[in-house]
């Protein structure tokens, strides 16, 4: 059976982080002292009964930390593994053949949370054969940055060749790979939308000249700012790419069909993971430097600090405590999904579940009204990382346990 949850959207003030003692970090954060308990969260009616149980089947197994799946126009799919492997699925059928793609990935710095991460198939792939990855980069064995690299896939899918290296470089990187991000999606205009991590550097999220702790919109042809970016006329070239800032570690990016609205999933510290609706130029209020007054990475601050930043954009959903460590996100699309059509599917690493969220329309600022947890994806497959909607409306979910990881297919029910 499915499990319906009440919406959890606590007040976004400096008191919105509950005392949690020495909890283990939410997927990537470290435990730290917390301020006073949060105010009670507003409640909402439970979700209506779901129309049917979901039945995941295994498309591919024997993988390790599957980060991304990019479905190609012909039904094949590219797959990235964090350790630095790229492969091709012949189809999305259960037990499909999987073949390695020969690509120069020797510079991938696979350590901690970093490695070969996000992948996006370009909107013009049918004619260009291009896709872009987000990966950590090392030179001489030492980490240099997180970067976007654009590739051309051969017609037979056997090889991939770099054509823009980097398309965008200079995203901050931590020596241990902490808070590396890095999810890539394609918006309705064909731009690349990139969610990045702050590399656990205290001043980075609020620094508009840094690409860390941000969402970016990038022209896939040039690596420059996409048309309509809020800071496109800024003097600093990095700031021109920034779409929103004040983020901690963005792990999921989903573009809503029909509206083009962009939602992200983001790791909090010991509480308050977030789902956010992006606003051009919006500040999402994460500032572990406390306005530059401390040099340490202070994780006791609120995820959305509206005392320090009164105009900070509040989350449309927050986990409260315990955290879930949300990762990939995608919208369910198609009438075959019935009552679930249009829900936002979010994978959880620490929570080991799939969260189906009903996001509100524009006049409600996208606030989540209810959350469903399908029983078939509640602890049954361990840590879940990626979520993707195939062109035929089926949902793909990837696991991230490090051993015999899988790509799951879920047909509408």
N, C-alpha and C positions, 0 to 999 in steps of 0.2 A: 504494500500500500504506500501511497505518498504521504508525506508529512507536511502540513501547512504551518507556517510560522507567522507570528505577528511582525509587522514592519518594525525595524529597529533603526530609528533616526533620532539619536539624542541631540539635545540642545548643543550647539557648537560654540561653547564659551570656554574660557580658561579652566573652568571646573569640569569640563566634559571628559576627563580621563579618570576613571575609577582607580582606587587603590587596589593594586593587584599583587603586592608583595614582590616576590622574586619569580614570577612566572617565566617560563621559557619564551623566547621571542617569537613573534608571529611570523614564522616562515623565514624571516631574514633579519629582524631587529634584535637588539640586545636588551635584556631586562634592565630597568633603571628605576630609581625612586619615582613615585607617582603622587600627584596632589590629591586633594580631597575628593570624595566620591562624587559621581556625576548626579545631576538632577534626573528625576525619573523621565524615561523616554515616553513620548506620546504613543498611544496604542491605536491600532487599526483593527478592523474586523478581520477574522481569519480568512484565508483564501478559500474560494469555493472548491468543492470536490473536483479533482482532476478527471478528465474524460476517460483516461485509460492509463495503465501502467506502461512505463518505458521498458524496452527490451534490448539492451545493448548486445551487439555481437562483435567478435574480434576480427578486425580487418587484417592486422599485422601484429606480430609479437616478436620477442627476442631483441628488443631495442633497449636503449639506455637514455633516460632523461630526455624524452621526446619534447622538443620545444615548440616546433611549428609544423603545420601541414598547409601546403599551398596547392589547391586544386587547379589543374590546368583546364583549358577549354575543352580538350578532348577526353576528359575524365580521368587522366592520370594525375598523380599528385607527388609533389616534392616534399621531403621530410627532412628536418634538421634535428640532430642530436647534439646536446650541449658539449659533448666531448670533442666535437669537430668532425662529424660525419654527415654527409649529404647523400640521400638515396631517393629512388623513384619507385612509387607504387604503380603497377600496371593498371590497376583499377581500384575502385573502392569496395569491391566484393570481398566477403569473408575469405581469408586465406590467400589473398592475392599474392602474386609474385612481387618480390622487392629486390631491386638491383642497385648496387652502388653507383653513384655519379662521381666520376673522376673530376676532382676540382682541387686547386691549390689552396689547401686550408692549413698549411704548416705553420702559419703565423698566428693561428687562433690560440688565445691565452685561456685555456680551459682550467680554471681554478675557482673554487668556491661557487658563487652564483654566476660567474662569467663563463663565456665560451661562445659556441655558435648558437645564436638565440633566434630572434624573430626572422620571419621570411614573409615577403609579400610578392605575389605575382602581379606584374604590371597590368594595367587596364588594357594596354594594347598588345598583350602577350601573343595573341593570335598572329600578329604580323611581325613583332619584334623579337619574340622568344626571350624576353628579358624578365628578370626577377631581382629583388634586392634583399640582402640579408643584413641583419644587425649582429655584430660580433666583436668580441674583445680582441685586441691586436697587440702582439708582442714583437720586439726586435731584439735579437740576440738573447732571447729567453726572458727579457724584462718587459713588463707591461707598459704600453705607450698610451693607448686610448681605447674607447669604444667607438666603432665606426660603422657607417653604412657602406656596403659594397654592392655594386650592381654587376650582374652576370648575364651572359647569353647561354641558353641551354641548346645543345645540339639537337637536330631534328629527331635523332634516335634516342635522346635522353641519356646517352652514355657519358657525356662530358659537359662541363660548365666552364666558361672562360670569363675572366674578369674584364669588364669594359669600362668601369669607373671605380677606381681604387685609390682613395675612397670617393664615394659620391658625397658623403659628409664625414669629416673626421673631427677629432678633438673633443669628443664627449669624455668626461672625466672617468677615470678608472681607479679603483682601489687595488693595492698590491695583492690583497686576498680575494679580490673579485666581489666584494660586498656591494650590494645595491647597484648592480650593473644594468637594471632594466631588462630587456629592451624589446618592446613589442612594436610591430609595424603593420599597418593596415592601409587600405586604399580608400579614399573618400569618394563621394559622388562625382567630383571633378577630376578624378584620376591622380590627385596629389597623394603623397605618402604621409601618413600621420604616424608619428613616432612617439612612444611613451618611453621616457628615460628615468634612470635612477640617479640619486644624488651622490653616489659613491661614498656615502657616510661622511661627507665633507660639510661642516656646519653652515658655512655661508652660501653654499652653492644654490640651494633652492630659490633664494630671493635675489640672486645675482643674475640680472638679465643679460649679462655678457658671457655667462656660462651656459652650456647646453645640458647640464645635469639637473635633475629634479624638474623637468619640463615636459610639455608635449610640444612637438615640432610639426610644422607642415612644410614639406619639401617638394619642389618641382622635380619629378623623377628624371627629366631630361637633362637638367642643368646642375642639380644639387643646390640651387638657390632657393629663395623664399617662394612658396606657392602664392599664386594670385590671391589677394585679399587678406594676406597675413597682417595682424594688427600692428606689428612693428617693422613693416617692410621698408620704411624710410629711415630707420635708425642708422646712426653713423657706424655702429659696430656690426660687422657681418654676421656674427653669431646671433645677435638679438633679432635680426631680420627673420630668422627661422623660427623664432619662438611663437607659439600659439597660446600657451598658458604656462603658468609658473607656480612656485610654492608647492611642489609635489615631493613626495618622499621616495617612492619606488614603484613606478607605474608598471604593471605586469599584464594588463589587458586593455585592448582598444577595440571598440565595436561601433560601427556606423549603422544607424537605424534605417532600414529600408523605407523609402517613401518620404522621409523627412530630412535625411542627411545629418541628423543630430549625432554627435559623437559622445559616447560614454566611455569612461575608463574605469579599470579596477586597480586598486592601489593598496600596497601593504602598509599597515600602521605599525607602531612599536609593540607594546604589550596589550593594546586594545585599539578599537576604532579603525580597523581596515575600512576602506571607503570605496563606494562607487560614485563617480562624479559625472555630471553633465558639463561638457566643456563650453566655456564662454570665451570668445576671442579676447585675448589680453587679460583674462581673469587670473587673479591671485588666489590660490587654494590654501594659503595660510600656514604651510609647514615652515618653521624657522627654528631649527635646533641651535642657531647661533644667538638666539634671543636678541635680535636687532643688532648683532655684532658686538654684544657686550661680553660674550664668552667665546673662548677658542675651542672648547670641547664640544663634542656632538651630544647635546643635551636632549635626551629622548623623553624627558618628563613633560615637555611642552605639548599642548594640544595638537592634534593633526590639523585642525582648522582653527587657528588662533584669532578669534574675532575681537579679543581685547586689544591685541597689538595691531591687527589689521581689520578694522570695522567693516570694510567692504569686501572681505574675503568671501569667496563663493562657498556656501555650505554644501556638504555632501547630500546626494539624494538618498543614500543609504549608508549606515555605519554599523559595523558588527557589534559594537559594544565589547563586552568581555565574556567568554574568551574570544580571541581573534580567530579568523578562518584562513588567513593568508590567501586572498583571492588572486587568481592568475588570469588565464585567458578568458575572453568574453565574446559572445556572438548572439545575434538575434535569431530566434526561431521564425521562419518565414514560410508562409503558404497555408492555404485553407485546410490542408490535410492535418495540420496541427490542432485544429479545432479551437477549444478555449485557450490553448497555449500559444496560438499564433500571436506573434509580436512580443512574446516575453523575452527578456534578456537572460541568457544562460551564462553563468559565471562558474568557473572551476575553482575549487579550493584545495590548496596544498595541505596545509595543516589540518583543515577541517575534513579532508578526504571525502568530499561530497560535491554534487552539482547543485547549485542554487538557481532556481528559475524565478526571476523577478518581474513583476508587473510594474513597468515604469509609467509615470503619468504623462499627460499631454503637455504641450508648451505652457499653457496657462497655470499649470501646477509646478512649473520648474522641474518637471521630470521626476518628482518625488515618488519613491517606491511605495506602493500601497499594500502589496502582499508578496510573500515568498513561499515557494513550494520546493520541497526537497524530495525528489523521486527516490523511493526505497532502493531501486536497483542500482543507484549511483550514490548511495550513502554508506561509505566505508567498505564497499564490496571490492574495490579495485585499488585501494590505497590512495596515494597522493595524485590529484588530478591537476594538470597544468594547462593544456591547450583546449580551446573550443572553437570549432569552425563550422560554418554552414556551407554545404555543397550546393552547386547550382540547382540540383533537383530537390532541395529542401531538407535532405537528410542532415543530421548533426554528427560531427566527428569530435571525439573527446580523446585526449591523450593522457597517459599516466606518466608519473615522474618519480619512480621508486628507486631507480638506479640499476635494477636487475629485472630482466624479462618484462620491460615496459611495453605497453600496448597502445594501439590505435583502435578505438572503439567506434562503431557505427550505430546510430540510433535512428530508426525510421519513425516518422510521425505516427502517433496512435491517439 
